[in-house]
Amino acid sequence: TMSGITAKHISAIVPIYNVEAYLGECLRTLFGQSIASDIEYIFIDDAGTDGSMAILRNEIAKHPQLDITVLTHDVNKGLAAARVTGITHAKGEYIMCIDSDDFIHPQMAEILLSEALLRDADIVMSPHIMHYPDHEKAVCFRSSNFDLNKIPISVLHFSLWGKLIRRSLFNRYSLFPVAGRNCWEDLATTARAMAVTNRIGIVDMPLYYYRQNLSSLSHTNHKRRLDDHLFYADFLVKWFESQGEDFY
């Protein structure tokens, strides 16, 4: 067959840093995708210090038929840099970002991709499920009308995960986040992606399980978070201005 030559429809980008407690579940849902054979899996080893990479190698060994690449940072560079490493290496038509402490519906890739291909969409978004230790709660879109000036600045709308984004947009509009700035780096990326296209599809079924782990990055170091938020707010204003007056 020609399958080894043809690029996959989806490149799944998964940064890995000290997530050994949750990684197994994430990997099982990734490798168990209904269209796993149409996915290029790219893992970024961001120089963690726990047993995550052993878990990854163990799971990879069970799936010799899948297209799996592991890229390695020799020092810890953070989520933004890891995503850039993965996306710049990708060859698929669409980018699908997954955080390694979360997990996904077994048909997530298939459902998002069919919507993308049906509408020739540049971006397809889905709701998610907040996964707490003792319960779950779905977070859904209120409307499928998409006006970037009116939608709330929420995890639902602006997270990089829970979406497919056409890979060519990243290079054409240089949508990459800034290395070392790890809070709101997804907002800085998705807001610009949504601004440059109106080909946006919304699926109304929650497909992504967002684990609520209270010791994670976003719950620590408020000063650094605020610095990053202010940095990206300024970054976005400058980027919108640089696109010209009509666009702004």
Residue pairs with C-beta under 8 A, 6 or more apart in sequence:
3 37
7 40
7 91
7 92
7 93
8 38
8 39
8 40
8 67
8 91
8 92
8 93
9 35
9 38
9 39
9 92
9 93
9 94
9 113
9 117
10 35
10 38
10 39
10 40
10 92
10 93
10 94
10 95
10 96
10 109
10 113
10 164
11 39
11 40
11 42
11 86
11 87
11 90
11 91
11 92
11 94
11 95
11 96
11 167
12 30
12 39
12 40
12 41
12 42
12 96
12 97
12 98
12 109
13 42
13 44
13 83
13 86
13 87
13 90
13 95
13 96
13 97
13 98
14 26
14 30
14 41
14 42
14 43
14 44
14 86
14 97
14 98
14 99
14 100
15 43
15 44
15 46
15 79
15 82
15 83
15 86
15 99
15 100
16 23
16 43
16 44
16 45
16 46
16 48
16 52
16 53
16 56
16 100
17 46
17 47
17 48
17 52
17 76
17 79
17 82
17 100
18 48
18 49
18 50
18 52
19 26
19 48
19 50
19 52
19 100
19 101
20 50
20 51
20 52
20 55
21 101
22 100
22 101
22 102
22 103
22 211
22 213
23 52
23 55
23 56
23 100
23 101
24 55
24 59
25 103
26 98
26 100
26 101
26 102
26 103
26 104
27 55
27 56
27 59
28 59
28 103
29 103
29 104
29 105
29 106
29 209
30 36
30 41
30 98
30 103
30 104
31 41
31 59
31 62
31 63
31 66
32 106
33 39
33 104
33 106
33 107
33 108
33 109
33 110
34 106
34 107
34 109
34 110
35 109
35 110
35 113
36 63
36 66
36 109
37 65
37 66
38 109
38 113
39 66
39 67
39 92
39 96
39 109
40 67
40 69
40 90
40 91
40 92
41 66
41 67
41 68
41 69
42 69
42 71
42 86
42 89
42 90
43 56
43 68
43 69
43 70
43 71
43 86
44 70
44 71
44 72
44 73
44 82
44 83
44 85
44 86
45 52
45 53
45 56
45 70
45 71
45 72
45 73
46 73
46 76
46 77
46 78
46 79
46 81
46 82
47 72
47 73
47 74
47 75
47 76
47 77
48 76
52 100
56 70
60 68
60 70
69 89
71 85
71 86
71 89
73 81
73 82
73 85
77 85
77 179
77 180
78 179
78 180
78 182
79 182
79 185
79 217
80 177
80 178
80 179
80 180
80 181
80 182
80 185
81 179
81 180
83 97
83 160
83 177
83 185
84 176
84 177
84 179
87 95
87 167
87 170
87 176
88 176
90 167
91 167
92 167
93 166
93 167
94 112
94 113
94 116
94 164
94 165
94 166
94 167
95 164
95 165
95 166
95 167
95 170
96 109
96 112
96 163
96 164
97 160
97 161
97 163
97 186
98 104
98 161
98 208
99 161
101 211
101 213
101 216
102 131
102 161
102 208
102 209
102 210
102 211
103 131
103 209
103 211
104 207
104 208
104 209
105 111
105 205
105 206
105 207
105 208
105 209
107 207
108 126
108 207
108 208
111 126
111 203
111 205
111 207
112 124
112 126
112 163
112 164
112 203
112 207
113 124
113 164
115 121
115 124
115 201
115 203
116 124
116 164
116 166
116 201
118 201
119 199
119 201
120 199
121 164
121 166
121 199
121 200
121 201
122 165
122 166
122 169
122 193
122 197
122 199
122 200
123 163
123 164
123 165
123 166
123 190
123 193
123 194
123 197
123 199
123 200
123 201
124 163
124 164
124 200
124 201
124 202
124 203
125 141
125 157
125 162
125 163
125 200
125 201
125 202
125 203
126 162
126 163
126 202
126 203
126 204
126 205
126 206
126 207
126 208
127 138
127 139
127 140
127 141
127 156
127 162
127 203
127 204
127 205
127 206
127 207
127 208
128 138
128 139
128 155
128 156
128 159
128 161
128 162
128 206
128 207
128 208
128 209
128 210
129 136
129 137
129 138
129 139
129 206
129 208
129 209
129 210
130 136
130 137
130 138
130 139
130 210
130 212
131 209
131 210
131 211
131 212
132 212
133 212
136 209
138 206
139 155
139 156
139 206
140 156
140 204
140 206
141 156
141 157
141 202
141 204
144 202
144 204
146 194
146 198
146 200
146 202
148 191
148 194
148 195
151 157
153 187
155 210
156 162
157 190
158 186
158 187
158 190
158 191
159 186
159 190
159 210
160 186
160 189
160 190
161 186
161 208
161 210
162 207
162 208
162 210
163 190
165 190
165 193
166 197
169 175
169 193
169 196
169 197
170 176
172 196
173 192
173 193
173 196
175 189
175 192
175 193
176 189
177 185
177 186
177 188
177 189
177 232
178 185
178 188
178 231
178 232
178 235
181 188
181 228
181 231
181 232
182 217
182 228
183 217
183 218
183 224
183 225
183 228
183 229
183 232
184 228
184 229
184 232
184 233
185 228
185 232
187 232
187 236
188 232
188 235
188 236
191 236
192 236
192 239
194 200
195 240
195 243
195 247
218 225
240 247
240 248
241 248
